[in-house]
């Protein structure tokens, strides 16, 4: 992805970080149940976009990683899914 476009997309996101060819964000919740509820909402977003993040749940922390696996790089879809996830997060 073009560096100028990448930087613009990153400015539009809340607290995502760039790690190689992925964008990553951690969410912390009060308990495991809240973390799972959030993961289910992320699943709905992923299905809507037909684009799925890697998800790690460690008790009350959910780590999301987005990249387009087929090209091993970021695409517009990654940023759209991230924006939709931002819309449901605190």
N, C-alpha and C positions, 0 to 999 in steps of 0.2 A: 504494500500500500504506500502511496505517495506520502512523504513525511509531512508535508503541509496539511494534507487532508487528515492524516493520522492525528496531528496536533489539534486540529479543529475539533475532531470527534472527541478527543480526550477532554477538552475544555467543557464539553457539553455533558459529561458524566460526573456523578458525585462519588468521589473517593475510590475510583477504580485506579489500578496501577498497571503500567505496561511491564510485562515480564516476557522478554523475547518476542515471540510472535503470538502472544496471548494478552488478554486483559483479565485482571484478577481483582476480586473484592471479597472481603470477609465481613460477615454480619454476625453480631453477637446478640443473643437473646437471653431472657431470664431463665429459661429451662429447655430441656430436650423437646418437650411437646411444642413449644413455640417455634423452635428450630424446624421441626418436621412440618408444621403448618406452613411455614415460609417455603420450604422445599416443594411442597405440593403446589403452591401458587406459582413458583418458578416453573414447575413441570407444565402447568397449564399454558404459561407464556411460551415455553419451548415448543410445545405441540402446535400452538397457533402459528408459530413462525417456521415450523419444521426445521428447527436449528437448536441443538441441545448443548448446554454447558456441561462441563465436568463438575461434579458436585461432591464435596467431602463434608461429612457431618461428624463433628467431634463434640459430643454432648450438646452444648449450647452455642457452638460456633459453626457457621456454615461458610465454607470457602467455595466460591464460584470461579471457574476458569472458562473463558470463551475464546475460541479460535475456530477457524474453518479448517477442519482436519483434512479435507480433500486437497487443499492447496498448501497446507502448513503455513498459513498466514492469516492476517485479519482481513475481513471484508465488511461491507456495509451491514450485512446481516448481524454480525457480532455486536456492532454498536446499536442497532435497533433493538436487539434482545436486551442488551445492557440498559438502555433507556427505559424499556418497559419494566425491567426488574427494579430500576430506581423508582419508578412510579408506585410500586407497592411496598417499598422499604421505608423504614423510619428515617 
